[in-house]
Amino acid sequence: MFDVLDRFRKKYALLEKKGLKVEGLAEIDSVRKYKVINVSKPFIFDNRELPKKFEGIVVKKRISGDLPDEFTHDTDKFIWSPDRYEKFVDRCGDLIKEQLGNPDLTRTEMLDAVCFGDFNEHKVKCDQWVKEGRIKPYGSAN
């Protein structure tokens, strides 16, 4: 099993220069033997460069360091709501481009990069959760 972790580390070694830390394998369900690869990364990180799964094992990402202001205020609202990402990208676009090393990133690409790798997928999921009553409505009018 640790061979998988070695292959993951080797394949994504270049991302360590961008702040990725491979923390190891963890078993999160001992009955079903469900394992994950735990990694940590800074908030401004191109999540499109990391897979959701590697060789069938889920890659569980966590943020190391502080969150931007957009994610620390209005604590009764879902912390990962899409509008928070939009406000952050609009406010810090130049910083994101600089830290990701790509001055030509579009707004859409920046949103995808900082928001789990696919902003629209995340927005659709959040919209569904609002309909189901799992999270409060979000957005500037809410």
C-alpha positions as CSV (number, residue, x, y, z in Angstrom):
1,M,0.0,0.0,0.0
2,F,2.9,2.4,0.7
3,D,4.0,1.8,-2.9
4,V,1.0,3.9,-3.9
5,L,2.1,6.7,-1.7
6,D,5.6,6.6,-3.1
7,R,4.2,6.7,-6.7
8,F,1.9,9.6,-5.7
9,R,4.9,11.5,-4.1
10,K,7.0,10.9,-7.2
11,K,4.3,12.0,-9.7
12,Y,3.4,15.2,-7.8
13,A,6.9,16.1,-6.5
14,L,7.0,19.3,-8.4
15,L,3.9,20.5,-6.5
16,E,5.9,20.5,-3.3
17,K,7.6,23.6,-4.5
18,K,4.2,25.2,-4.7
19,G,3.3,24.3,-1.1
20,L,1.9,20.7,-1.3
21,K,2.7,18.5,1.6
22,V,2.0,14.8,1.4
23,E,1.0,13.7,4.9
24,G,0.5,10.0,4.2
25,L,-2.2,7.4,4.0
26,A,-5.0,7.2,6.5
27,E,-7.7,4.6,7.0
28,I,-10.9,6.4,7.6
29,D,-13.2,3.3,7.7
30,S,-11.6,0.3,9.3
31,V,-14.6,-2.0,8.5
32,R,-14.6,-1.3,4.7
33,K,-10.8,-0.7,4.7
34,Y,-11.4,2.7,3.1
35,K,-8.1,4.6,2.7
36,V,-7.3,8.2,1.6
37,I,-4.1,10.0,0.7
38,N,-3.9,13.1,3.0
39,V,-2.3,16.2,1.6
40,S,-2.1,19.8,2.8
41,K,-1.7,22.9,0.6
42,P,-1.9,26.6,0.9
43,F,-5.2,28.3,0.1
44,I,-3.9,29.8,-3.1
45,F,-3.0,26.6,-4.9
46,D,-3.9,25.3,-8.3
47,N,-6.2,22.4,-7.3
48,R,-6.6,21.5,-11.0
49,E,-3.1,19.9,-10.7
50,L,-4.2,17.4,-8.1
51,P,-6.4,14.4,-8.9
52,K,-9.6,13.7,-6.9
53,K,-8.3,10.0,-6.8
54,F,-5.0,8.4,-7.4
55,E,-5.0,4.7,-8.3
56,G,-8.5,4.4,-6.9
57,I,-7.7,6.1,-3.6
58,V,-9.3,9.4,-2.7
59,V,-7.0,12.4,-2.3
60,K,-8.2,14.3,0.8
61,K,-7.0,17.9,0.7
62,R,-6.8,20.3,3.6
63,I,-5.7,23.9,3.7
64,S,-2.6,24.9,5.7
65,G,-2.3,28.4,6.9
66,D,-4.8,31.2,7.2
67,L,-7.9,31.7,5.2
68,P,-8.6,34.9,3.3
69,D,-10.9,37.5,4.8
70,E,-13.8,36.4,2.6
71,F,-13.9,33.1,4.3
72,T,-13.6,34.3,7.9
73,H,-16.5,36.7,8.1
74,D,-20.3,36.0,8.1
75,T,-19.7,32.7,10.0
76,D,-23.4,31.7,9.9
77,K,-23.1,31.2,6.1
78,F,-21.5,28.1,4.5
79,I,-17.8,28.7,4.6
80,W,-17.2,27.3,1.1
81,S,-20.1,29.1,-0.6
82,P,-19.3,30.0,-4.3
83,D,-19.8,33.8,-3.7
84,R,-16.9,33.8,-1.3
85,Y,-14.6,32.4,-3.9
86,E,-15.9,34.9,-6.5
87,K,-15.2,37.8,-4.1
88,F,-11.8,36.5,-3.3
89,V,-10.8,36.1,-6.9
90,D,-12.1,39.5,-7.8
91,R,-10.2,41.1,-4.9
92,C,-6.9,39.1,-5.2
93,G,-6.7,38.2,-8.9
94,D,-3.2,39.7,-9.3
95,L,-1.9,37.9,-6.2
96,I,-3.4,34.6,-7.5
97,K,-1.8,35.0,-10.9
98,E,1.6,35.8,-9.2
99,Q,1.5,32.9,-6.7
100,L,0.4,30.4,-9.4
101,G,3.0,31.8,-11.8
102,N,0.7,32.5,-14.6
103,P,-0.1,36.1,-15.5
104,D,-2.5,35.1,-18.2
105,L,-5.1,33.3,-16.0
106,T,-8.7,34.2,-16.6
107,R,-11.2,34.8,-13.9
108,T,-12.7,31.4,-14.7
109,E,-9.3,29.7,-14.5
110,M,-8.5,31.3,-11.2
111,L,-11.9,30.2,-9.7
112,D,-11.3,26.7,-10.9
113,A,-7.7,26.7,-9.4
114,V,-8.6,27.9,-5.9
115,C,-12.1,26.2,-5.7
116,F,-11.5,22.4,-5.6
117,G,-10.5,22.3,-9.3
118,D,-13.9,23.0,-10.9
119,F,-15.8,26.1,-9.7
120,N,-19.0,25.3,-11.7
121,E,-19.2,21.8,-10.4
122,H,-18.9,23.2,-6.8
123,K,-21.5,25.8,-7.5
124,V,-24.0,23.3,-8.9
125,K,-23.4,21.1,-5.8
126,C,-24.0,24.1,-3.5
127,D,-27.1,25.1,-5.3
128,Q,-28.4,21.6,-4.9
129,W,-27.6,21.7,-1.1
130,V,-29.5,25.0,-0.8
131,K,-32.6,23.4,-2.5
132,E,-32.3,20.4,-0.1
133,G,-32.0,22.8,2.9
134,R,-28.5,21.5,3.8
135,I,-27.0,25.0,3.6
136,K,-28.4,28.5,3.8
137,P,-28.8,30.5,0.6
138,Y,-25.8,32.4,-0.3
139,G,-24.9,35.4,-2.5
140,S,-25.0,39.1,-2.3
141,A,-28.7,39.3,-1.8
142,N,-28.7,36.8,1.1
